[in-house]
Amino acid sequence: MQFEDKVYKKSNLEFNDSISTYNGWGAQQNPNSFEVFHNFLLEIKPKQILEIGTSLGGFTSFLNYT
C-alpha cells in the first residue's frame, strides 16, 4: 500500500481545520508535506530522523513507514 492511501483526511484551513490524518493518527502538516517528505527520504536515505512534534503522532508514524 502506498503512503497516499493512508492519508485519509486532509487539512482544510478554510474551515480552520489544521489536522490531517495518516493511518488513523492526527498530523498537523499540510497534506502536500507527505509526498514531499516521502520523495526527500527516498533520495537522502537518512540513518536517523529526529522528529519533534506536538500533535497526535501521525507524521511520526508516516516517517516510520517511509
Beta strands, then each sheet from edge to edge (+ up, - down):
strand 1: 7-9
strand 2: 20-22
strand 3: 25-27
sheet 1: 1+ 2- 3+
end
